[in-house]
Amino acid sequence: MDFDLVNGLKWYIVFLFSTSWHEAAHAWAAHKLGDDTAYRGGQVSLNPTPHIKREPFGMVLVPLLSYFTGGWMIGWASAPYSPTWALQYPRRAALMALAGPAANLTVVLIAAILMRVGFEWGLFALSGQGGFMEVITAKGQEGSAWSFVARMLSLFFSLNLLLAAFNLLPVPPLDGSNLPFLFLSGSAAEKYREALRHPALAMVGLIVAWKVFGTIFPPIFAAALRFLVLLRPGG
């Protein structure tokens, strides 16, 4: 990949939208389920400004540094919630946590549908390279507006798949660590939440997630690409 400003800007636009969409889904779900903490903070919004204000390092500095030093973009954001509400309603808190990855998977599905339309109209073809920025290409239209659309759809598809898969890992502080709350209640839920709050456990969880994700994600991405092959006319 060429690390130029144009590609970096494309990555960053997709990153901002995808991360804001993820956090807005958390905030919206919490609001609907009885906790308006994030709603009052303006987090139920696709406008990245409130998310950047809350996490400037994770939304601006780290993503740009990671792109220009490593060739891909990582970062983070967060939506506040009431610990008292989460403790009182553990299942609701679990649903709130899972709303973020679900939102990213929705973007993956929308991107796949738009790719399917492009295949049908003869605008796009699968790249065959398997890269994040070139899942699909514009047929014989390099440098055209459709080439730009193909690259952006590729990024929306790939980055949101990555965000969903990573956040669903069942380790703290990731969203997947909240899955047990769907089945726990009472004192068991309280003890589990207290364990999740331990800073050392969150640090260990991030290290484990970072170590295993490089092994887990490539097969997931490959399966998603095979799904796109099936979406092609005659696929």
Secondary structure, DSSP 8 states (H G I E B T S, - for coil): ----HHHHHHHHHHHHHHHHHHHHHHHHHHHHTT--HHHHTT-SSS-HHHHHHH-HIIIIIHHHHHHHHHSS----------HHHHHH-HHHHHHHHHHHHHHHHHHHHHHHHHHHHHHHTT-EEE-SS--GGGSEEETT-TTSHHHHHHHHHHHHHHHHHHHHHHHTSSSTTSGGGGGGGGT--HHHHHHHHHHHT-HHHHHHHHHHHHHHHHHHHHHHHHHHHHHHHHHSTT-
